């Protein structure tokens, strides 16, 4: 079955100059974090957020309580009272000291559990939506960029809970507690503390706002570029050494790393200014509180213990506000990541940053049920499964279109597509599958235009480098059809000549294959993909370079496979360089110009 990243690489080999069709965060409109939509997508209930904020408030509230009681204890102790008068305060100091650590642990436990479960939900929903969306969304992306979007970007979306939503909530509640305590002691000092806290939060956030937006966008794109360059350097290490491109690959990786460092510096500058503003606000609050406390003690009869509380409370009250700049940066980073993720899902067209407002929590499960029932569905409304290419020409953006092709393939027939390397054979195959729009002409099945929705139901495709997953042999075959039984899997492997290989594996169909087929040979991998094609329920199957890495026995197995599919009434389109296997097709189309 089709795996978009690999199909994309196959298209690149056809000499395409595909440009990125999916907008990046850098070129898109400024991101906006829709908190409600994000929480719904992550299946995070408000109660869980409230629990995290509550635990964080208790942790920092304990720090404020510790500062207040300690100030009272110091001032009271200076008056040489009896030890009994200090007993309750001493116990309170111990309580708040212990409570701060306990509630900090509980806050970390609650917020991280919420965030991690949310990331799982986000990743599951994203996988479901990408699987159901137009594959052309990801075909123009490099594999490393796809990995970055499905990995780091989704993690960044989840980080919005721990590093943005919860810290902002804690900052608001703790500030209110500090202001309330100070106001109860000295109303004018409470007003001054409120103004300083508001100035620190608002001005610090404002200084972070614009620069944080640019830094978050640049940082997300830079991280994706590092991931792309790293993956390409690792996967293409052998080819780069053979073709002398090793230095170019390393230079690209170094350039990507420099971009990531520059993005990090962009984020550091506003954070430094915001920290300076917070420190200045804290200093002003401390000086004003001290002046008001001393003045009230001398002229208004304010008790020395209360004056000490008013004077020292600002030192701990600003701890929560200091997290505001970081929370603002994370909000932009999460929003930019959400935009990049949604750009490869159907919701990306609607311009929403964090998903479809109309989606329910059960949509993912409903989509999975629909996908499971898909093999039993006949995609076209008609029984006519004739494939018609009418002047069909294919091309990626900035690529010269292929030679127009006009032909008809009836059910049970086989078509071969040949041509020199780079002429566009794989690009034409992807256009027939419906994942690319025709550059000219049309492709129809039963008279109806082929679209991306056709793929997987009426049409299936096996790219040259289709992915072999790091799971069992049986599960790798179930990529083609989810209800494949062990008996059907064994029959398919026997049909492609892999029965001796399967017998040599002690776990049998439960043998774990390495990700990317690193634990099997090239010929075994190719036959495994052919077995997957045989199990596909689609009546029309497209296969790219099926003879690659096959020995003579493998070529014979391929011929038998194509003949078996034709005998079952299934149509087959083969792209190949091996002209020796074209004896099983009914018609050959060449893309070479006469």
N, C-alpha and C positions, 0 to 999 in steps of 0.2 A: 504493500500500500504506500501511498505517497507520504513522504516526510519532507516538509518544505525546505528546511535548511540544506538538505542534501540535493534536492532537486535544484535549488538555487545554484549550488556549486556546479552541478551538471550543466546548467544553462550558461554559466560563466565559461565553461570549456568550449562552448559553441561559438566563442568569440564575441559574446555580447558585451555591451558597455552599459550594463543596467545601472541606472541611478536609483538612489533610495527613494522609493515611492511613499514610504511612510514618514511623516514629518518627525523630526527630532525635537527635543525640548528647546534646543537653541533657536530653531526657526519658527516655533509655534508661538501662539499668544502667551502672555505671562500667565503662569499657572496659578490656580486658585484652589485651595484645599476645601473641599466640601465635606465637612466633618460628619454630618449626618449620613451622607451617602457612603463615606468610607467605613463608618462603623457598621452600617447595614451590610455592605459587601463583605466585611470581615466577620460578620455574625457576632459582633460584640454588643452585648446588652448594656444599657445605661447603668444598670445596677453594678456591673463589674467595674465600670469606670469609676462610679461613685465609691466603691470599695477601695480601689487603688488610691483615689484622691483622699479618702478618709484616712487610710493608713499613713499616707505621706503627710497629711495635716497633723496627725497625732505625733509623727516623728519630729517634724519641725516645731510643732506646738510644744512638745516636750522641751525642745531647746529654749524656746521663749520662757516657758515655765521655769526651767533651770536658771536662766539668767535673772528672772524676777525674784525667785526665792533666794538665790545666791546673793543678789544685791541687798535684799532685806536682811539676810543672815549676817552679812558683813557689817552693815550699818548698825544692826541691833547688838552684835557682838562687841562693837566698839564702845558701847555703853556699859559693859561689864555686868550683864544680867546673870541670873542664876542659870545653871546648865539646864534645868527643867524648862525654862522659857524658850530655849533653843532646840529642844528635842524634836518637836514637830517639824520645824524648818530643816533640821539636819536629815530627818527621814525623808522629807519631800525632795531634798537635793538628791539623795540616793535614788529615790523613785524615778524622778525625771531623768537622771543620768542613765539608769537602766532602761527605762521606757523608750528613750530616744533610739537606742540600738535595736531594741526588740521591734518597735514599729517601723524602723527603717528596713529591717529584714522582711517584715510582713508586707511592706509596700513594694519592695523589689519582687517578692514572691508573687503577689497579686498582679502587679502591672506586667511583669514578664510573662506570666502564664497567660494573661489576656492577650498580650501582643503575639506570642508564639502561636497560640491557637488561632488568632486572627490571620496570621501569615499563612497557616495551613489552609484556612478557608479561602483566602484570597488566591492562593496558588491553584487550588482545586477549581475554583470558578474560572480563573483565567485559562487553565488548560482546557476546560470544557468549552469555553467560548472560542478559543483559537481553533480547536478541533472542528467546530461547527461553522467557522467563518470562511470567507474567501481566502484561499491559500495564497493569492497574489499579494496579500498584506505582508507576508513574511518572506516571500520568494526573493525580493530585492534586497533583503537585509543579509549582512554577513553573519556567519554562524556565531561568532563571538558576541555580536551585538544582540542576537536572539538570546544567548545564554545570559548576558547582562540584564536584559529586560525580564526574563523569567526567573532570574536569581536575585541579583543585588537590588534591582528596582522594586520588586515585590517586597523584599526585606525592608527597604526604605519606607515603603508604604506602611508596613507594620510598625516601624519605629516611630511613626507619628503618635502612637498611643503612649509609649514609654517616654519619649523625649520631647513631646510637644503638648499633647492634650493634658496628661497628668501633671507635668510641671506647672503649666499655666493655671490649672485648677488649684493646685496646692499653693501657688503664689497668691492667688486671690483670697483663699480662705485663711491662710496664715497671716496675711497682711491685715485682714479684718480683725483677727484675734489680737494682734499686737496693738492695733489702733484702739480696740475696745478696752484693753487693759490699761493703756496709757491714758485714755480719756477718763476712765473711772478714777484714776489717780490725780490727773491734772488735765482738765478739758482743753486748755490752750495748747498744752504739749501734745495731746492727742491729735489736734487739728494740724499742728506743725508736722508731726510724724506722717499723717495721712498725705499731706501735700508732698513731702519728700519722697515717700514711697510711690505716689502716683507719678511724680516727675521722673524717678528712676525707671519705672516700668514703661511709661509712655515715651520718654525721650530716648531711653536705651533701645526700646523696640523700634522707634522711628529711625534712629541711626542705623540699625541693623537692616531695616526693611528693604530699601532699594538695593543696597550692595549684596544683601543676603539672597535676593532674588536672582541677581546675575551670577553670584557664586554658586548657588544651588543648581541653576541650569547648566553652567559650565562644568561643575563638578560631576553631574550625572552623565553628561555627554563624554567627559574626559574618562570617567571610570569605564564607560562602555567601550571607548576606543582602546584603553589598556587591555580590557578583556578580549577584544577582537584581535589585537596585535599579538597578545600572548598565545591565544589559541591557534592562530595561524602559524606562528613561529614554531610551536610545538608539533602540530600536526603536519606541517610542511617541512620539518627539519631535514628529512632525507632528500626531498626534491630540491630544497634550497641549496644543500651542499653539492648535489650533483650538477645543478645548473648555475652554481656560483652566485646565488642570491642570498646567501647567509648574512652577509653584511647589510644588505638592504633591509632584510627582515629585522635585524637587530636595531638598525637605525630607526625604523618605524616604531619599534617598541620603546626606544629611548625617547623619541619625540612624543609619543603618547604619554609616557611617564612624566615628561616635563610639563605637558598640558595639565596633568593631574596635580602636579605640584603648584603650578600657577593658580589653578582653581582653588586649591587649599589655602594659598596665600590671600586670595580674594576674600575667602570666608574669615580669615584670621584678622584682617584689618578692621572690619566693622565690629567684630567681637572685642577687639582691643579698645576701640572707642566706647563701645557700650559698657565695658567693664570700668573704664575711667569715669564715665557718667555715674555709674552706680556707686563707685567708691566716693566720688565727690558728693553725691546726694546723701550717702551714709554719713560722711564727715559733717555736712551741714546739719543733718538731723541730730547728730550727737552733740554738736556745739550748741544748737538751739535748745535741745532738751536739757543739757547741763545748765545753760544760762537760766532757763525758765524754772528749773527745779531749785537752783540756788536762790534765785529771786523770790520764789514762792516760800521757800523755807525761812528766809530772813524777814520777809514783809507780810506774808499771809499765814504764817504759822503751819506750813506744811511739815508734817513729821519727817525727821531725817531718813527714816526707813523708806517712806514713800518717795522722797526726793531721790534716793539711791535707785529705786526701781525705775523711775522716770528717766534718769540720766543714763542708765546702762541698758535699757531695753532695746534701743535702736541697734546696738551691736549685733543682736541676734535676729532682729526683725527683717533685716535686709538679706538674710541668707536665701530665703525663698525667691525674692525678686531677682537675685543674681542669675537665676535660671531662665529668665524671660528671653534674653538675646539668643541663647542656644535653642530655645523652643521655637522662636521665630525662624531661625535658620533651618531647623528640622522641618517646619511646616512647609517652607518653600521646596526643600529637597524632596519631601514626600509628594508634594503636588507635582513637581517636575517628573518624578518617577512614575506617578500615576498616569500622567499624560503619555509618557512613552509606552507604558504597558497597554493602555487603552487604544493606542494607535494601531495595535495589531489585533484588536478585537472588534466585533461589530459595533460596540458602543462608541468606538473612536469617531465614527461618522457624525454622531450627534453633537460633538463638541463638549460632552460632559467630562469633567475631570475625574470623577470617581464613580462612574457606572450609571446604569439606567435606573432612573427614579422608579420605574414601574416594576422592577424585578423583585421577586419575593425570595425568601430564604430557601424555598423549596425548588427554585428554578433549576439549580444545578442538578439535583436528583432527577427532576423531570426530564432534563436534557439527556442525562445518562440513560434513562429508560427509553427515550426515543432512539438514541444511538444504538442501544442493544437490540431494538426491534427493527432497525433499518434493513438488515440483510433480507428480511422477509418481504420488504417492500419492492415493488417494481417502480423505479423512479419515473419513467415516462408514463403518461396516462394512456398511451396507445401500446399495442403489442408489437408495433413495427419498430424494430431495433436497428434499422439500416443506418449506417454511418455515411454521411455525405459530406465531402469536402468540395466546396464550390469556389474555385479561384483562391483558395486559402493561402495566405502568406503570413508568416510570423516574424516577430522582432521584439527585442527589448528596446527601451528608450535609447536613442543614439546608435542603434544597430541597424545595418542595412537589412531590409526585409528579405526573407527567403524567396526562392522561386515559387510562383503561384502553383498550387496543386489542385487538380480537379479529379476526383475519383469517387467511387461508391463501394462501400464494403457491406455486404449483406450478412445476416446472422450465420455463423458457422464458417465465415471466411477468414482469411489471413492476409495482411498487407505488410510488405516490407518497405522501409524507408532507408535509403542509403545516400551517401555523399561524403565528400572529403571532410576532414576534421575542421571544425570551426564554421561550417557552412550553415548551421542552425537546425540540425536534426532534432536535438533535445528540445530546443525552443519550440519547434513545430509540434512535438509530442505534448508539451505542456499546454500549447494552445488548443490542441485537439481535446485534451482533458478538461479544458474550461478554466484553468487557473490563470491563463493570460488571454487578454483580448486579441482578436485577430488584427494584424496590421492591415490586412485587406481580405476581402472575401468573407466566407462564412463556413461554419462547421455545424451540422445538425445531426440529431438522432431522431429517427421517425418523423422528420420534418420540423422538429422543434429545435430552436437554437440551444447549443450546449452552453451551460453556465457553470459557475463554481459549485452550485447546489447539486449538479449532476454527479460530481466526483464522489466516489464512495458508494453510490447506489447503482447507477447505470454504468459508469466508467470507473475503473480502478487503474492505478499506475504504479509500476515498480521502477523507480529510478535506478540508474547505474550504481549509485552509492547509497541505496536505501539503508536505513539504520538498522543495525542489530542491537537489541537492547540487552543490558546486563541482567538478564533474568533467565528463566528456564527455556529449553527448546520449545516446550508446549506453549508457553506464553508468548514467545516470539512468533509462533505460527498463528496464535489467536489475534495478532495484529490485523490479520486479514478478515477474520470473522470470530467474534467473541464467544460463540457457542461450539467451537471445534472440540470434538471429543478426542481422547487419547487414541482411539482406534482410527479415527479419520486422520489425525496427525501422522500416525505411523504409516498409513496407506499413502499419504502424500509424500512422505520421505522416501518410501519404497519406490514411488513413481519417478522420482528424480535421482534414483541410484544411491541414496544415503542410508539404505538399510544396514550395510556392513558397518558404516561409521556409527550409526545409532547403537548397534549391538556391541560395539567396543566401549561404549560409555556405561559404566556400572549403574549410574542412576537412571539411565534411559532417558525418557522425555523430561525427567526432572533435573537433567544436567544443566548446571548454571553456565551460561555463556558470558564471556567478558564483554563489557560495553564496547561497542564499535567492532565486534567480531575479532577481538585481539587473540582469542583462544582457538580460533579455527583458521584453516587455510583459505586462500582466496577462492579456490574451487568449491570448497565446502560451503563457504559463505554464499557464493552465487547459487548453488543448488538449494540452499535453505531459502533464499529469496524466491526461487522458482516454485518451491513447494508452497510458499506463502501465496504466490499468485494463483496456483492451482486451487487453493482453498477459498479464494475470494468468491463471493456470491455474485459479483458484478458480471453482467452478460458481455461486456466489452472490456478487454484488458489491454493496456499499453505497457510494453516492456522495453526498457532502454538497455542496449548492449547486453543481451542475455547470455551471449557466448563468451564473454570475457572471463579469463582464468579457467575455462573448462578444458579438460583433456578430451581425447577421442570418445571415451565412454560418456563423459558429461555432455558432449555435443549430441550423441545418440539419445541420451535421456531428454535433452531439450527438444529434439525432433518429436519424440514420443509424447512429450508434454503438450506441444502445440497441436499435434494431431488429436490428442485426447480432448483438448479444449474445443477444437473444431467439431469433433464428433458429438460433443455435448451441446452443440448449438451456440457456443460462445465465439465471439469474434476476437481476433488478436491483431494488434499492430506492433511490429517489431522495428526498432531502430538498431542498426548493426553495421559494423565494418567487415564482418565475416560473411563474405558472399557465399560460402559453402553451405550455410544453413538456409538459404533462400529457396531451396527445393521444397520446403513445406508451406510456402506462402502462395497465394493465388495471383498476386500482382506485386510488382516492385516499382516504387516511385523513387527517382533520383532527384536530389536537389542540386546537383552539379549543373552549371550552365553549359549548354552545348557550345 
